[in-house]
């Protein structure tokens, strides 16, 4: 709350989330991904406001909609806050899954979207996350049995690497995501869609995979538009201003 009052409240403008909800359908997307941080301090009223704002995207079935939580969505073990997160996750994913079902693979238009929950409560000095041992094993097994030519898109919150391809600082990184890092670097995962870092960027790996950090809609007033051809694996992208 102190961080929000001193820094984030001046930096983030909620009216930009409203603008995004209006702008996105006009872009005629096939898939819309929200990579986390609907909330700032995991307060119930924040989830209620966010879901209400984004409800037009939930109701518009002309495109697929996927959401995974960010660290700001899961700051506390408080049962009321956690229940509101679970309800928001269920609603944003159009009632198909419960939060406890992650990680999971979802096929859409020939692409395997792998949704991973990396958010968990941390001490006040940390904004780090982690992939649980159970989820790590699931990911390792899933990639082991993946067909070579299957287009794969990772949907998660923490960037696997920073803009220069380095590990994130210890206070901000995700632990236990080695299977995802390896998949992106070796080209088994063609796309990695994440958030967490407020400035958007894209970084290509030598193996052909590209990681897109969406940045913060409410700070940067942009959304990332990605064109991906599952047949050729060709990728093009641009930042669109709200």
C-alpha positions as CSV (number, residue, x, y, z in Angstrom):
1,X,0.0,0.0,0.0
2,X,2.9,2.4,0.8
3,X,4.4,1.7,-2.6
4,X,1.1,2.3,-4.3
5,X,0.5,5.6,-2.5
6,X,4.0,6.9,-3.0
7,X,4.8,5.7,-6.5
8,X,2.2,3.6,-8.4
9,X,-0.8,5.8,-7.9
10,X,0.9,8.7,-9.8
11,X,2.3,6.5,-12.6
12,X,-0.7,4.3,-13.5
13,X,-3.9,5.7,-15.0
14,X,-7.0,3.4,-14.9
15,X,-8.6,5.3,-17.7
16,X,-6.1,3.6,-20.0
17,X,-7.4,0.2,-19.1
18,X,-10.9,1.5,-20.1
19,X,-9.4,2.7,-23.4
20,X,-7.7,-0.7,-24.0
21,X,-11.0,-2.5,-23.5
22,X,-12.5,-0.3,-26.1
23,X,-9.5,-0.4,-28.5
24,X,-8.7,-4.1,-28.6
25,X,-11.9,-5.4,-30.3
26,X,-11.3,-2.8,-33.1
27,X,-8.0,-4.5,-33.9
28,X,-9.8,-7.7,-34.9
29,X,-7.7,-10.0,-32.9
30,X,-7.8,-13.8,-32.9
31,X,-6.4,-14.1,-29.4
32,X,-6.2,-11.5,-26.5
33,X,-3.8,-12.2,-23.7
34,X,-3.7,-10.5,-20.3
35,X,-0.4,-11.4,-18.7
36,X,-1.3,-10.4,-15.2
37,X,-1.5,-7.6,-12.6
38,X,-5.2,-6.7,-12.7
39,X,-4.7,-5.4,-9.2
40,X,-2.0,-3.4,-7.3
41,X,-2.4,-4.8,-3.7
42,X,-4.7,-7.8,-4.3
43,X,-7.6,-5.9,-2.8
44,X,-11.1,-7.4,-3.6
45,X,-12.4,-4.0,-4.9
46,X,-9.5,-3.9,-7.4
47,X,-10.5,-7.3,-8.9
48,X,-14.1,-6.2,-9.0
49,X,-13.1,-2.9,-10.8
50,X,-10.8,-4.7,-13.2
51,X,-13.3,-7.5,-14.2
52,X,-16.0,-4.9,-14.7
53,X,-13.8,-2.8,-16.9
54,X,-12.7,-5.8,-19.0
55,X,-16.1,-7.5,-19.1
56,X,-16.7,-6.3,-22.7
57,X,-13.6,-8.4,-23.7
58,X,-15.0,-11.4,-21.8
59,X,-18.3,-11.2,-23.5
60,X,-16.9,-10.7,-27.0
61,X,-16.6,-14.2,-28.3
62,X,-15.2,-13.2,-31.7
63,X,-11.7,-13.8,-30.2
64,X,-10.0,-16.0,-27.7
65,X,-9.3,-14.5,-24.2
66,X,-6.6,-15.8,-21.9
67,X,-5.5,-14.5,-18.5
68,X,-2.8,-15.5,-16.0
69,X,-2.2,-13.7,-12.6
70,X,0.7,-11.5,-11.9
71,X,2.5,-10.9,-8.6
72,X,0.3,-7.9,-7.8
73,X,-2.7,-10.2,-8.1
74,X,-1.4,-12.5,-5.4
75,X,0.4,-10.5,-2.8
76,X,-1.3,-12.0,0.2
77,X,-2.5,-15.2,1.7
78,X,-5.6,-13.4,3.0
79,X,-8.5,-15.8,2.0
80,X,-10.9,-13.1,0.9
81,X,-8.3,-11.6,-1.5
82,X,-7.3,-15.0,-2.8
83,X,-10.9,-15.9,-3.4
84,X,-11.4,-12.7,-5.4
85,X,-8.3,-13.6,-7.5
86,X,-9.8,-17.1,-8.1
87,X,-13.1,-15.6,-9.2
88,X,-11.4,-13.1,-11.5
89,X,-9.3,-15.8,-13.1
90,X,-12.4,-17.9,-13.7
91,X,-14.3,-15.0,-15.2
92,X,-11.5,-13.7,-17.3
93,X,-11.0,-17.2,-18.8
94,X,-14.7,-17.4,-19.5
95,X,-15.5,-20.0,-16.9
96,X,-13.4,-22.7,-18.4
97,X,-10.7,-23.3,-15.8
98,X,-10.0,-22.8,-12.1
99,X,-6.7,-21.2,-11.0
100,X,-5.5,-24.5,-9.3
101,X,-5.6,-26.2,-12.7
102,X,-2.6,-24.3,-14.0
103,X,-0.3,-25.1,-15.7
104,X,-2.4,-26.3,-18.6
105,X,-2.2,-26.5,-22.4
106,X,-5.0,-25.0,-24.5
107,X,-5.2,-25.5,-28.3
108,X,-6.5,-22.7,-30.4
109,X,-6.2,-22.3,-34.2
110,X,-3.4,-24.8,-34.4
111,X,-1.3,-23.2,-31.6
112,X,-0.7,-24.7,-28.1
113,X,-1.0,-22.0,-25.5
114,X,0.6,-23.0,-22.3
115,X,-0.7,-21.1,-19.3
116,X,1.5,-21.0,-16.2
117,X,0.8,-19.4,-12.8
118,X,4.1,-17.9,-11.4
119,X,2.5,-15.6,-8.8
120,X,2.7,-16.2,-5.1
121,X,2.9,-14.1,-1.9
122,X,6.4,-12.8,-1.1
123,X,8.0,-10.7,1.6
124,X,7.4,-6.9,1.3
125,X,10.9,-6.3,-0.2
126,X,10.4,-8.8,-3.0
127,X,8.4,-8.9,-6.2
128,X,9.8,-12.3,-7.2
129,X,7.7,-15.3,-8.2
130,X,8.1,-19.0,-8.7
131,X,7.0,-22.1,-10.6
132,X,6.1,-24.9,-8.1
133,X,7.9,-28.2,-8.2
134,X,4.7,-29.9,-9.4
135,X,4.3,-27.3,-12.2
136,X,8.0,-27.7,-13.1
137,X,7.6,-31.5,-13.5
138,X,4.4,-30.9,-15.6
139,X,6.3,-28.5,-17.9
140,X,9.3,-30.8,-18.3
141,X,7.0,-33.8,-19.2
142,X,4.9,-31.7,-21.5
143,X,7.8,-30.4,-23.6
144,X,9.4,-33.9,-23.6
145,X,6.3,-35.3,-25.4
146,X,5.7,-32.3,-27.6
147,X,5.7,-32.9,-31.4
148,X,8.6,-31.1,-33.0
149,X,6.5,-28.9,-35.4
150,X,3.8,-27.9,-32.9
151,X,3.6,-24.1,-32.6
152,X,3.8,-23.2,-28.9
153,X,3.0,-19.9,-27.1
154,X,3.9,-19.6,-23.4
155,X,1.5,-17.4,-21.4
156,X,2.9,-16.3,-18.0
157,X,3.8,-13.2,-16.0
158,X,7.5,-13.0,-15.4
159,X,9.9,-12.5,-18.4
160,X,12.2,-15.4,-18.8
161,X,15.0,-12.9,-19.6
162,X,15.4,-9.2,-19.6
163,X,15.6,-7.1,-22.8
164,X,19.3,-8.0,-23.2
165,X,18.7,-11.7,-22.6
166,X,20.0,-11.8,-19.1
167,X,18.4,-13.1,-15.9
168,X,16.2,-10.7,-14.1
169,X,17.5,-9.2,-10.8
170,X,17.0,-11.6,-7.9
171,X,14.3,-9.5,-6.3
172,X,12.2,-9.5,-9.5
173,X,12.8,-12.8,-11.2
174,X,10.8,-16.0,-11.3
175,X,12.4,-19.1,-9.8
176,X,12.0,-22.6,-11.2
177,X,11.2,-21.6,-14.8
178,X,14.3,-23.4,-16.3
179,X,12.1,-25.6,-18.6
180,X,10.4,-22.6,-20.1
181,X,13.8,-20.8,-20.6
182,X,15.2,-23.8,-22.3
183,X,12.1,-24.2,-24.5
184,X,12.3,-20.6,-25.7
185,X,16.1,-20.6,-26.3
186,X,16.0,-23.8,-28.2
187,X,12.9,-22.9,-30.3
188,X,10.5,-25.4,-28.8
189,X,8.5,-22.4,-27.7
190,X,7.9,-20.0,-30.5
191,X,6.4,-17.2,-28.4
192,X,6.6,-16.1,-24.8
193,X,4.0,-13.6,-23.7
194,X,4.6,-12.0,-20.3
195,X,4.4,-8.7,-18.4
196,X,5.8,-7.7,-15.0
197,X,8.3,-5.2,-16.4
198,X,6.5,-2.0,-17.0
199,X,8.2,-1.0,-20.3
200,X,7.3,-3.2,-23.3
201,X,10.0,-4.9,-25.3
202,X,10.6,-7.9,-27.6
203,X,13.7,-10.0,-27.7
204,X,14.5,-12.8,-30.2
205,X,16.5,-15.9,-29.3
206,X,19.0,-17.6,-31.5
207,X,16.7,-20.6,-31.7
208,X,14.0,-18.5,-33.3
209,X,11.7,-18.0,-30.3
210,X,10.6,-14.4,-29.4
211,X,9.7,-13.1,-25.9
212,X,7.2,-10.2,-25.8
213,X,6.9,-8.3,-22.6
214,X,3.6,-6.3,-22.8
215,X,4.7,-3.7,-20.3
216,X,2.0,-1.8,-18.4
217,X,-1.1,-0.7,-20.2
218,X,-1.9,1.8,-17.5
219,X,1.6,3.3,-17.5
220,X,2.7,3.2,-21.2
221,X,-0.7,3.5,-23.0
222,X,0.2,0.8,-25.5
223,X,-0.8,-2.8,-26.4
224,X,1.4,-5.2,-28.3
225,X,-0.1,-6.6,-31.5
226,X,1.6,-9.8,-32.7
227,X,1.1,-11.4,-36.1
228,X,2.0,-15.1,-35.9
229,X,1.6,-17.6,-38.8
230,X,1.5,-21.2,-37.3
231,X,2.4,-22.7,-40.6
232,X,5.6,-20.7,-41.4
233,X,6.3,-19.7,-37.8
234,X,6.7,-16.1,-39.1
235,X,6.3,-13.4,-36.5
236,X,5.7,-9.7,-36.9
237,X,4.7,-7.2,-34.3
238,X,4.0,-3.6,-33.4
239,X,3.1,-1.4,-30.4
240,X,-0.3,0.3,-30.8
241,X,-1.0,3.4,-28.8
242,X,-4.3,3.8,-27.0
